[in-house]
Amino acid sequence: MFLAKVLQRGEHRDAINRDTARRLTCLSDFRGPSAGTGEGWLRDCAQGSVTTGNQSVWNRMGNIQHMTYVVSCRAGHPG
């Protein structure tokens, strides 16, 4: 699983997490930081301007991203 590496611990955890964030932000369907808090955090994580967090942070941000997307779709503004 692509995100399984995010859950690793150890001295290289932050580098692995930032690399994962960079890969996610390079995907063609990444909507960018203007799409919501989750995308903004992911972009900031990739750039190194916020901590990489832990499993709980990634889960929370993923939920925020998902809920933002669902609400946008229901409002007729997927993006």
N, CA and C of each residue as an Amber inpcrd file, in Angstrom:
protein
   237
   0.8440000  -1.1810000   0.0000000   0.0000000   0.0000000   0.0000000
   0.8880000   1.2430000   0.0000000   0.5250000   2.2190000  -0.8020000
   1.3420000   3.4150000  -0.9860000   1.5540000   4.1770000   0.3190000
   0.4910000   4.3530000   1.1040000   0.6140000   5.1540000   2.3250000
   1.1340000   4.3760000   3.5110000   1.3540000   3.0800000   3.3730000
   1.8450000   2.2880000   4.5030000   3.1860000   2.8010000   4.9980000
   4.0060000   3.3330000   4.1130000   5.3030000   3.8610000   4.5240000
   5.1730000   5.0610000   5.4580000   4.0690000   5.7750000   5.3690000
   3.8550000   6.9380000   6.2310000   3.8200000   6.5190000   7.6970000
   3.4140000   5.2950000   7.9500000   3.2360000   4.8240000   9.3190000
   4.5230000   4.3000000   9.9290000   5.5980000   4.3060000   9.1860000
   6.8690000   3.8070000   9.6990000   7.4230000   4.7240000  10.7780000
   8.2760000   4.1400000  11.5860000   8.9670000   4.9040000  12.6280000
  10.4530000   4.8310000  12.3530000  11.2020000   5.6560000  13.0400000
  12.6450000   5.5930000  12.8980000  13.2090000   6.8950000  12.3930000
  14.5110000   6.8720000  12.2030000  15.2090000   8.1070000  11.8790000
  14.8460000   8.6870000  10.5200000  14.3570000   7.8780000   9.6160000
  14.0250000   8.3690000   8.2760000  12.5320000   8.6300000   8.0980000
  11.7560000   8.5480000   9.1710000  10.3070000   8.6930000   9.0900000
   9.8970000  10.0160000   8.4530000  10.4770000  11.1240000   8.9140000
  10.0920000  12.4240000   8.3640000  10.3920000  12.5100000   6.8690000
  11.5470000  12.0130000   6.4570000  11.9060000  12.0550000   5.0360000
  10.9400000  11.1950000   4.2160000  10.5780000  10.0320000   4.7320000
   9.6370000   9.1560000   4.0300000   8.2730000   9.8250000   3.9420000
   7.8270000  10.4410000   5.0410000   6.5240000  11.1060000   5.0460000
   6.4970000  12.2860000   4.0810000   7.5560000  13.0720000   4.0560000
   7.5950000  14.2070000   3.1200000   7.6200000  13.7120000   1.6750000
   8.3580000  12.6480000   1.4260000   8.3830000  12.0770000   0.0800000
   6.9900000  11.5850000  -0.3140000   6.3030000  10.9480000   0.6080000
   4.9430000  10.4860000   0.3390000   4.0290000  11.6650000   0.0380000
   4.1350000  12.7270000   0.8280000   3.3220000  13.9280000   0.6020000
   3.6340000  14.5290000  -0.7670000   4.9140000  14.5810000  -1.1390000
   5.2900000  15.1090000  -2.4670000   4.6840000  14.2700000  -3.5800000
   4.7240000  12.9580000  -3.4250000   4.1590000  12.0690000  -4.4470000
   2.6520000  12.2930000  -4.5910000   1.9760000  12.4530000  -3.4530000
   0.5300000  12.6770000  -3.5030000   0.2000000  14.0130000  -4.1580000
   0.9830000  15.0360000  -3.8660000   0.6930000  16.3500000  -4.4390000
   1.0490000  16.4260000  -5.9240000   1.7970000  15.4630000  -6.4170000
   2.1400000  15.4240000  -7.8450000   1.1300000  14.6250000  -8.6730000
   0.1960000  13.9620000  -8.0110000  -0.8070000  13.1920000  -8.7470000
  -1.7150000  14.1260000  -9.5370000  -2.1600000  13.6730000 -10.6750000
  -2.9800000  14.5240000 -11.5480000  -4.3030000  14.9240000 -10.9060000
  -4.8140000  14.1260000  -9.9850000  -6.0900000  14.4860000  -9.3700000
  -5.9390000  15.2190000  -8.0410000  -4.7190000  15.6180000  -7.6850000
  -4.5370000  16.4540000  -6.5020000  -5.1120000  17.8330000  -6.8130000
  -6.0270000  18.2940000  -5.9730000  -6.7660000  19.5130000  -6.2690000
  -6.0610000  20.7870000  -5.8180000  -5.0230000  20.6960000  -5.0570000
  -4.2770000  21.8660000  -4.6310000  -4.7920000  22.4410000  -3.3260000
  -3.9890000  23.2850000  -2.6970000  -4.3140000  23.8040000  -1.3740000
  -5.5760000  24.6590000  -1.3170000  -5.9860000  25.2150000  -2.4310000
  -7.2080000  26.0280000  -2.4210000  -8.4610000  25.1660000  -2.2890000
  -8.3180000  23.8260000  -2.4530000  -9.4670000  22.9300000  -2.3530000
  -9.8660000  22.6580000  -0.9080000  -8.9820000  22.9380000   0.0430000
  -9.3500000  22.7250000   1.4410000  -8.1690000  22.5340000   2.3590000
  -8.4790000  22.3930000   3.6240000  -7.4680000  22.2670000   4.6740000
  -6.6000000  21.0280000   4.4940000  -7.2140000  19.9040000   4.1290000
  -6.4500000  18.6660000   3.9580000  -5.4030000  18.7850000   2.8670000
  -5.7990000  19.3280000   1.7360000  -4.8500000  19.5140000   0.6340000
  -3.7770000  20.5370000   0.9990000  -4.1780000  21.5870000   1.7010000
  -3.2100000  22.6000000   2.1310000  -2.1620000  22.0150000   3.0590000
  -2.6140000  21.1910000   4.0180000  -1.6660000  20.5650000   4.9360000
  -0.7260000  19.6390000   4.1720000  -1.2650000  18.8700000   3.2420000
  -0.4390000  17.9410000   2.4750000   0.6280000  18.6920000   1.6830000
   0.2340000  19.7930000   1.0580000   1.2000000  20.6160000   0.3250000
   2.2690000  21.1610000   1.2650000   1.8390000  21.6720000   2.4210000
   2.7860000  22.2170000   3.3980000   3.7230000  21.1380000   3.9290000
   3.1930000  19.9500000   4.1530000   4.0140000  18.8250000   4.6030000
   5.0630000  18.4950000   3.5480000   4.6450000  18.4380000   2.3030000
   5.5690000  18.1360000   1.2030000   6.6780000  19.1720000   1.1060000
   6.3380000  20.4310000   1.3760000   7.3110000  21.5190000   1.2680000
   8.1550000  21.6860000   2.5230000   7.7660000  21.0210000   3.6090000
   8.5400000  21.1030000   4.8350000   8.1590000  22.2450000   5.7440000
   7.0190000  22.8960000   5.4950000   6.6360000  24.0390000   6.3230000
   5.7660000  23.6590000   7.5220000   5.3770000  22.3760000   7.6360000
   4.6990000  21.8620000   8.8280000   5.3560000  20.5310000   9.1850000
   5.1370000  20.0870000  10.4240000   5.6740000  18.7880000  10.8070000
   4.9610000  17.6940000  10.0200000   5.5990000  16.5440000   9.9030000
   5.0010000  15.4530000   9.1500000   3.9330000  14.7260000   9.9480000
   3.8330000  15.0290000  11.2210000   2.7770000  14.4400000  12.0310000
   2.9700000  12.9490000  12.2620000   1.9190000  12.3360000  12.7560000
   1.9460000  10.9030000  13.0330000   0.7450000  10.2600000  12.3550000
   0.5080000   9.0150000  12.6740000  -0.5960000   8.2710000  12.0650000
  -1.9280000   8.9900000  12.2880000  -2.1190000   9.5360000  13.4610000
  -3.3630000  10.2310000  13.7810000  -3.5460000  11.4910000  12.9300000
  -2.4730000  12.2300000  12.7330000  -2.5430000  13.4560000  11.9230000
  -2.8740000  13.1150000  10.4750000  -2.2090000  12.1050000   9.9210000
  -2.4810000  11.7170000   8.5390000  -3.9230000  11.2420000   8.3860000
  -4.4030000  10.5130000   9.3690000  -5.7860000  10.0390000   9.3260000
  -6.7610000  11.2190000   9.3910000  -6.5150000  12.1500000  10.3020000
  -7.3850000  13.3240000  10.4430000  -7.3860000  14.1550000   9.1660000
  -6.2260000  14.4140000   8.6170000  -6.1480000  15.2220000   7.3980000
  -6.7900000  14.4980000   6.2140000  -6.6350000  13.1870000   6.1630000
  -7.2940000  12.4130000   5.1100000  -8.8090000  12.4980000   5.2240000
  -9.3030000  12.4360000   6.4590000 -10.7510000  12.5740000   6.6720000
 -11.2310000  13.9670000   6.2920000 -10.4660000  14.9830000   6.6580000
 -10.8310000  16.3610000   6.3010000 -10.8710000  16.5040000   4.7840000
  -9.8610000  15.9730000   4.1100000  -9.8000000  16.0530000   2.6480000
 -11.0060000  15.3510000   2.0380000 -11.3190000  14.1720000   2.5370000
 -12.4270000  13.4080000   1.9810000 -13.7620000  14.1250000   2.1940000
 -13.9890000  14.6190000   3.3850000 -15.2580000  15.2980000   3.6740000
 -15.3960000  16.5880000   2.8560000 -14.3000000  17.2960000   2.6800000
 -14.3250000  18.5070000   1.8470000 -14.7160000  18.1490000   0.4250000
 -14.1660000  17.0650000  -0.0930000 -14.4720000  16.6220000  -1.4500000
 -15.9430000  16.2180000  -1.5750000 -16.4380000  15.4650000  -0.6120000
 -17.8350000  15.0170000  -0.6480000 -18.7800000  16.2140000  -0.6320000
 -18.5270000  17.1580000   0.2590000 -19.3720000  18.3450000   0.3500000
 -19.3190000  19.1400000  -0.9570000 -18.1360000  19.2740000  -1.5190000
 -17.9900000  19.9920000  -2.7950000 -18.7580000  19.3080000  -3.9070000
 -18.6910000  17.9940000  -3.9570000 -19.4260000  17.2480000  -4.9820000
 -20.9340000  17.4080000  -4.8070000 -21.3820000  17.3190000  -3.5790000
 -22.8250000  17.4640000  -3.3280000 -23.3120000  18.8630000  -3.6380000
 -22.4270000  19.8430000  -3.5160000 -22.7930000  21.2190000  -3.8380000
 -22.6490000  21.4990000  -5.3320000 -22.1820000  20.4950000  -6.0790000
 -22.0330000  20.6520000  -7.5170000 -20.7470000  21.3310000  -7.9300000
 -19.7540000  21.3060000  -7.0390000 -18.4540000  21.9520000  -7.3390000
 -17.2970000  20.9990000  -7.1090000 -17.2980000  19.8070000  -7.7330000
 -16.1400000  18.9270000  -7.5390000 -14.9130000  19.5790000  -8.1300000
 -13.8320000  19.3740000  -7.5030000 -12.7010000  20.0510000  -8.0660000
 -11.5050000  19.6970000  -7.4210000
